[in-house]
Amino acid sequence: MDATGGYDIGFYDTLKTQHRNITEVNFASRSPDPTCANARTHMYDKLAKAIKSGFYIDTYRFKDIYDALKATSCLVNNAGKKSLQSKDKIKEIIGASPDATDALALTFFEDENLYQVKISPDRQRELMSVIFG
């Protein structure tokens, strides 16, 4: 769950009273991967690995996610770590906030081996429908 502040805190407080498996993630916090500049870069890096390994995103149904991913680029910062371009730059390119893409990337934060799991394209479509309606 995105914990960068703002409106989500009440939602988080409500959820944590009923569920144990909630992970609060501040996108700007330190990455568990020392090659990534922050948690946001880490999540997107894992999402990119999943896509390269066959994770399927229906580019017609989830065009907003596809467009945001195409507009997202990675660079190496002054500390020699992978870093994503700013969210403001992505908003400028696609004309909207990449919130759905951030939500998808959040699902890759904790499980280090998730991108190695082979899921059929039909099952992936089903899961995407549950997550994004």
N, C-alpha and C positions, 0 to 999 in steps of 0.2 A: 504494500500500500504506500502510495506517495505521501511522504511526511515532510514535505518542504515548507509546511505552514499553511495557514489560511483556513479555508472552510472545512477541510477534511478532519480536523481534530475532534469535533463532536461525533462525527461518524466513527472515527477510530475508537473513541471512548465507549461508544455504544457497542461496537463489535467485540471489543476485548472482554466485555463482561459475559459474552455468550460463546465465544470461540477462543481456543487456545493457540491455533496455528495462524496467527496474524503477525506478519513481519512489517515493521515500520521502516521505510527506506527514505532517507534524505538523499536526493539525487546528487547533491554537491558533497556528500560525505566521502570519506576515504573508501577506496575500492578494496575488496578482498583480494583482487589480482594486482600485484605490485607493478604490472606493466600498464595499468590504466590509471588515468589521472583522477577519476572519481567514480562513484557508484553508477551514475548515468552511463558513462562510457563502458563500464564493465557489463551492464545489462544489455546494451546495444551490441557490444562485441559478441556476447553469447548468443543473442538473437541472430546476428550475422552468420555465426558458425552453424546455427541450426538451419538456417535457410540454405547455406552451402551444402549441408548434409542431407537436404531433401525436405525440410519442413515446408509445407505447402501453404501459401497465402493466395487465395482466389483473388486475382488482380481486378476482376470485374466487380465482385461483390464488396471487396474491401479496398476500393480504389483510394480512399483517403489514407489508409495505412501504406499502401504501395507508393503513393505520391510522396508521402512524408519520408519513407525509407530512401526513395530515389534522391530526395533533396538533402539527405543527411550525409555529411562527409566527415571523415576522420583524418586527423593530422597528428603529428608528433610535436608536443609542446617543448618549451625550453628546458624542462627537466628530463626530456627524453621519453616521456610517457605518451601513450595513445590518448587523444582527447577529441571529443566531438565538437563540431561547430556549435555556436550558441543556438538555443531554442528560438531566440528572436530572429536569427537569420533564416531558420527553417520556416517560421511564420511568414517572413517576408517573401520567401520563394513560393510557398504553396497558398498563401492568403488566408491561413487559418492556423490555429494551434494544433500541434501533433499529439493531442491528448490520447486518442485511441492507440496510437503507436507507442506512446509512453506506457499505457496500460498493458499492452502486449509485451513490451520489453520488461516490465516489472515481473511478469510471470517467469522470467529467466534468471531472476536475481539470485535465488538461494540454491537451487539444485544444480550442482556443478556438472552432473551427467545428463541433464534433461535433453540437451541437443543430440546426444548419442542414441536416444530411444527412437526406434523406427515405428512410426505411426502411419497407417494408410492414409492417402489423400481424403478418402471418404470420412474417416474418423477425425482428421484435422478440420475438415469443413464443419463437422458436427460440433467440435469443441469451439471453433471460432464463432459459430452461431450462438452458442450458449454464452460466450464471453461478450460478444458485441451485438447480439440480437439479430 
